[in-house]
Amino acid sequence: MHALVEPWQHGFMQRAALELTLIGVLSGVLGCWIILYELSYSAESLAHALFPGLVAAALLGLPLLAGAAVGLGGAALAIALSAAVPSVGRDTAVAIVITTLFGLGVLLALAPASPPGIQGLLFGDPLAVDPGDLVTAALLCALALAALAVLHRVLLATGFDRASARALGLHPLAIELALIGLIAIAILVAVQALGNLLVVAILVAPAATARALVRPLPAMMVVAGAVAVAGSIGGLYLSYYAGLAAGASIALVLVGVYLLAFTLGELRGRRASGAAKMRPAIIEAE
């Protein structure tokens, strides 16, 4: 009991756990839509595209949300201009722009003149969360969850049948853009805890774990949220007792849980397939 309770006697651990709980609930719900819409790579690209804007905002003392908006707008404009060149395809344009922007952000963050705390945007540090960060995270998470609740039906209709969604008067492109905007908010909330390099782990891994275990979407969201919160707390334990970086420990636990769930799902599928093949033989024998 002492080993379980002792870490939570520190205020920085309590704040980190509360921050990660907020992020876990949001990522559990949002991650299921990311998986359903096959936006995992887009989420990673978006995180990298936002990075120079986040670093610039931190260096200038501006709100990170403003930096994220500028970074996103600049990335979208650069991709559009690159894709307009006949000899450059859209996929190539995305790869070039995202890699360039991420490299620019890394140069700014790791420059000798940059304050030491800037590197936290790259690698994350949930143990550095302060009460102001918790208030901001709570407000942004509540806003994103409320938007997801309002958009639930249209997201469901568009995600399962895009053609039918148009017949119902819905606009799939606008809905997907709204979803990408919510992903940007989630990245902004989670970047301090996990950093730009690892933030996709909490957005995708819990939802992928839930998909390997359950199929109904509401159950999948509940399981994904539980996995995100439990995995984050487990990562904090690992960081505390093993002396490892907190963000990397959380990502390691979340990915490890996914690998375990995937393996169990594969074994269960093979067992069910084997039972189905054995059934005709049993009937013939009878």
C-alpha positions as CSV (number, residue, x, y, z in Angstrom):
1,M,0.0,0.0,0.0
2,H,2.9,2.4,0.7
3,A,4.3,1.8,-2.8
4,L,0.8,2.6,-4.3
5,V,0.1,5.7,-2.1
6,E,3.5,7.3,-1.7
7,P,3.8,9.0,-5.1
8,W,0.5,10.8,-4.6
9,Q,1.8,12.6,-1.5
10,H,3.5,15.1,-3.9
11,G,1.6,17.9,-5.4
12,F,3.3,17.7,-8.8
13,M,2.1,14.0,-9.1
14,Q,-1.4,15.0,-8.1
15,R,-1.5,17.8,-10.7
16,A,0.0,15.5,-13.4
17,A,-2.6,12.8,-12.7
18,L,-5.5,15.3,-12.9
19,E,-4.1,16.7,-16.1
20,L,-3.7,13.3,-17.7
21,T,-7.2,12.3,-16.6
22,L,-8.7,15.2,-18.4
23,I,-6.6,14.4,-21.5
24,G,-7.4,10.7,-21.2
25,V,-11.2,11.3,-21.2
26,L,-11.0,13.6,-24.3
27,S,-8.5,11.3,-26.2
28,G,-10.7,8.3,-25.4
29,V,-13.7,9.8,-27.2
30,L,-11.8,11.7,-29.9
31,G,-9.4,8.8,-30.6
32,C,-12.3,6.6,-31.6
33,W,-13.3,9.1,-34.3
34,I,-9.7,9.3,-35.4
35,I,-9.6,5.5,-35.9
36,L,-13.0,5.5,-37.6
37,Y,-12.1,8.2,-40.0
38,E,-8.6,6.8,-40.5
39,L,-6.9,10.1,-39.5
40,S,-4.1,8.6,-37.4
41,Y,-1.4,9.8,-39.8
42,S,-3.2,13.1,-40.2
43,A,-3.1,13.6,-36.5
44,E,0.6,13.0,-36.4
45,S,1.2,15.3,-39.3
46,L,-1.0,18.0,-37.6
47,A,1.1,17.7,-34.4
48,H,4.3,18.3,-36.4
49,A,2.7,21.1,-38.4
50,L,1.7,23.0,-35.2
51,F,5.1,22.7,-33.6
52,P,6.9,25.8,-35.0
53,G,3.8,27.9,-34.1
54,L,3.8,26.5,-30.6
55,V,7.5,27.2,-30.2
56,A,7.2,30.7,-31.6
57,A,4.3,31.5,-29.3
58,A,6.2,30.3,-26.3
59,L,9.3,32.4,-27.2
60,L,7.2,35.5,-27.8
61,G,5.1,35.0,-24.6
62,L,1.9,34.6,-26.6
63,P,-0.9,32.1,-25.9
64,L,-0.1,28.7,-27.3
65,L,-3.6,28.5,-28.9
66,A,-2.7,31.5,-31.0
67,G,0.6,29.9,-32.1
68,A,-1.2,26.7,-32.9
69,A,-3.7,28.5,-35.1
70,V,-1.0,30.4,-37.0
71,G,1.0,27.1,-37.4
72,L,-2.0,25.3,-38.7
73,G,-2.9,28.1,-41.1
74,G,0.7,28.3,-42.4
75,A,0.9,24.6,-42.9
76,A,-2.4,24.5,-44.8
77,L,-1.3,27.4,-47.1
78,A,2.1,25.8,-47.7
79,I,0.6,22.4,-48.6
80,A,-1.9,24.1,-51.0
81,L,0.8,26.1,-52.7
82,S,3.1,23.0,-53.0
83,A,0.3,20.8,-54.3
84,A,-0.5,23.4,-57.0
85,V,2.8,22.8,-58.7
86,P,2.2,20.3,-61.5
87,S,5.3,18.2,-60.8
88,V,4.5,17.9,-57.0
89,G,1.6,15.6,-55.9
90,R,-0.5,16.2,-52.8
91,D,1.2,13.4,-50.8
92,T,4.6,14.7,-51.7
93,A,3.6,18.2,-50.7
94,V,2.3,17.1,-47.3
95,A,5.5,15.2,-46.6
96,I,7.7,18.1,-47.6
97,V,5.8,20.8,-45.7
98,I,5.3,18.8,-42.5
99,T,9.0,17.7,-42.4
100,T,10.2,21.2,-43.1
101,L,7.9,22.8,-40.4
102,F,8.8,20.2,-37.8
103,G,12.5,20.7,-38.5
104,L,12.1,24.4,-38.2
105,G,10.3,23.9,-34.8
106,V,13.1,21.7,-33.6
107,L,15.8,24.2,-34.6
108,L,13.9,26.9,-32.7
109,A,13.3,24.8,-29.6
110,L,16.9,23.5,-29.4
111,A,18.7,26.7,-30.3
112,P,21.2,27.8,-27.6
113,A,19.3,31.1,-27.1
114,S,16.0,29.4,-26.4
115,P,14.9,29.2,-22.7
116,P,15.3,25.6,-21.2
117,G,11.6,25.1,-20.8
118,I,11.0,25.3,-24.6
119,Q,12.3,21.8,-25.0
120,G,9.3,20.6,-23.0
121,L,7.1,21.2,-26.1
122,L,9.2,18.6,-27.9
123,F,9.5,15.9,-25.2
124,G,6.7,16.8,-22.7
125,D,6.7,17.0,-18.9
126,P,3.4,16.3,-17.1
127,L,5.2,16.8,-13.8
128,A,5.6,20.5,-14.6
129,V,1.9,21.2,-14.8
130,D,0.7,24.1,-12.6
131,P,-2.9,25.1,-11.5
132,G,-3.2,27.5,-14.5
133,D,-2.5,24.7,-16.9
134,L,-5.1,22.6,-15.2
135,V,-7.8,25.3,-15.6
136,T,-6.9,25.8,-19.3
137,A,-6.9,22.0,-19.9
138,A,-10.3,21.6,-18.2
139,L,-11.8,24.4,-20.3
140,L,-10.5,23.1,-23.6
141,C,-11.4,19.5,-22.8
142,A,-14.9,20.5,-21.8
143,L,-15.2,22.6,-25.1
144,A,-14.0,19.7,-27.2
145,L,-16.2,17.1,-25.5
146,A,-19.3,19.4,-25.9
147,A,-18.5,19.8,-29.6
148,L,-18.1,16.1,-30.0
149,A,-21.5,15.5,-28.3
150,V,-23.2,18.0,-30.6
151,L,-21.5,16.5,-33.7
152,H,-22.0,12.9,-32.7
153,R,-24.8,12.1,-35.1
154,V,-23.3,13.8,-38.1
155,L,-19.9,12.3,-37.4
156,L,-21.6,8.8,-37.2
157,A,-23.5,9.3,-40.5
158,T,-20.5,10.6,-42.4
159,G,-18.0,8.1,-41.0
160,F,-20.1,5.0,-41.8
161,D,-21.4,6.1,-45.3
162,R,-20.0,9.3,-46.9
163,A,-22.3,9.0,-49.9
164,S,-25.5,8.6,-47.9
165,A,-24.4,11.6,-45.7
166,R,-24.5,13.8,-48.8
167,A,-28.0,12.5,-49.6
168,L,-29.0,13.5,-46.1
169,G,-27.9,17.1,-46.7
170,L,-24.7,16.8,-44.7
171,H,-21.3,18.2,-45.9
172,P,-18.6,15.6,-45.3
173,L,-15.7,18.0,-46.0
174,A,-17.0,20.5,-43.4
175,I,-17.5,17.7,-40.9
176,E,-14.0,16.4,-41.4
177,L,-12.5,19.9,-41.0
178,A,-14.4,20.3,-37.7
179,L,-13.0,17.0,-36.6
180,I,-9.5,18.0,-37.5
181,G,-10.0,21.3,-35.6
182,L,-10.9,19.2,-32.5
183,I,-7.8,17.1,-33.0
184,A,-5.8,20.3,-33.0
185,I,-7.3,21.3,-29.7
186,A,-6.6,17.9,-28.2
187,I,-3.0,18.1,-29.4
188,L,-2.7,21.6,-27.8
189,V,-4.0,20.2,-24.5
190,A,-1.8,17.1,-24.5
191,V,1.4,18.6,-25.9
192,Q,2.7,19.7,-22.4
193,A,2.2,16.3,-21.0
194,L,3.6,14.1,-23.8
195,G,5.3,16.6,-26.0
196,N,5.0,17.0,-29.8
197,L,6.9,13.7,-30.5
198,L,4.7,11.5,-28.3
199,V,1.3,13.2,-28.2
200,V,-0.2,10.9,-30.9
201,A,0.3,7.9,-28.5
202,I,-2.5,9.1,-26.2
203,L,-4.7,10.1,-29.1
204,V,-4.5,6.8,-31.0
205,A,-3.2,3.9,-28.8
206,P,-6.1,3.8,-26.4
207,A,-8.7,3.9,-29.2
208,A,-6.8,1.2,-31.1
209,T,-6.7,-0.9,-27.9
210,A,-10.5,-0.5,-27.4
211,R,-11.1,-1.4,-31.1
212,A,-9.2,-4.7,-30.6
213,L,-11.4,-5.5,-27.5
214,V,-14.9,-4.3,-28.3
215,R,-16.9,-3.3,-31.4
216,P,-19.9,-1.1,-30.4
217,L,-18.8,2.6,-30.7
218,P,-20.2,3.7,-27.2
219,A,-18.4,0.8,-25.5
220,M,-15.3,1.5,-27.5
221,M,-15.2,5.1,-26.3
222,V,-15.7,4.0,-22.7
223,V,-12.9,1.4,-22.9
224,A,-10.6,3.9,-24.7
225,G,-11.1,6.5,-22.1
226,A,-10.4,4.0,-19.3
227,V,-7.3,2.7,-21.0
228,A,-6.0,6.2,-21.6
229,V,-6.5,7.2,-17.9
230,A,-5.2,3.9,-16.5
231,G,-2.2,3.8,-18.9
232,S,-1.3,7.4,-18.0
233,I,-1.4,6.6,-14.3
234,G,0.7,3.5,-14.9
235,G,3.2,5.6,-16.8
236,L,3.5,8.0,-13.9
237,Y,4.2,5.0,-11.5
238,L,6.8,3.8,-14.0
239,S,8.4,7.2,-14.2
240,Y,8.4,7.7,-10.4
241,Y,10.0,4.4,-9.5
242,A,12.2,3.8,-12.5
243,G,13.5,7.4,-12.8
244,L,12.4,7.7,-16.4
245,A,11.0,10.6,-18.3
246,A,7.2,10.9,-17.5
247,G,6.0,11.5,-21.1
248,A,8.0,8.7,-22.6
249,S,6.9,6.3,-19.7
250,I,3.2,7.1,-20.4
251,A,3.7,6.5,-24.2
252,L,5.5,3.2,-23.5
253,V,2.7,1.9,-21.2
254,L,0.0,2.9,-23.7
255,V,1.7,1.3,-26.6
256,G,2.4,-1.8,-24.5
257,V,-1.2,-2.2,-23.6
258,Y,-2.2,-1.9,-27.2
259,L,0.3,-4.6,-28.2
260,L,-1.1,-6.9,-25.5
261,A,-4.7,-6.2,-26.6
262,F,-3.8,-6.8,-30.2
263,T,-2.1,-10.1,-29.4
264,L,-5.1,-11.3,-27.4
265,G,-7.5,-10.2,-30.2
266,E,-5.5,-12.2,-32.7
267,L,-5.4,-15.3,-30.5
268,R,-9.2,-15.0,-29.9
269,G,-9.8,-14.6,-33.7
270,R,-7.7,-17.7,-34.5
271,R,-9.5,-19.7,-31.8
272,A,-12.9,-18.7,-33.1
273,S,-11.8,-19.5,-36.7
274,G,-10.5,-22.9,-35.6
275,A,-13.8,-23.6,-33.8
276,A,-15.7,-22.7,-36.9
277,K,-13.7,-25.1,-39.0
278,M,-14.1,-27.9,-36.5
279,R,-17.9,-27.6,-36.4
280,P,-18.7,-29.2,-39.8
281,A,-16.4,-32.2,-38.9
282,I,-18.2,-32.7,-35.6
283,I,-21.6,-32.6,-37.4
284,E,-20.4,-35.2,-39.9
285,A,-19.1,-37.4,-37.1
286,E,-22.4,-37.2,-35.3
